[in-house]
Amino acid sequence: MWELARRNFENASTRLSNLWAARNEPLALFLRAAADGPVTPLDVGPFSVFSISDAEVAEQILQQPDVFSKDTRGQRVLRAV
């Protein structure tokens, strides 16, 4: 039971620290994400987003707007940040 509580706390802590970083140090956040790979999932506050750091992957995504939409609740919230 305590192990599950600890993992939930760490997950919440990571989400909040990523939210703080997105607002205050976005470059550092995305550089850390880029070090993990070309497509990196990030938990930012209550939202899950992806950091895309590879130009070829970004090009594939941008060429398929019907498949990869930016008009999501999370994107609207992050745009406001």
Secondary structure, DSSP 8 states (H G I E B T S, - for coil): -HHHHHHHHHHHHHHHHHHHHHHH-HHHHHHHHHHH-SEEEEEETTEEEEEE--HHHHHHHHT-TTTS---SHHHHHHHH-
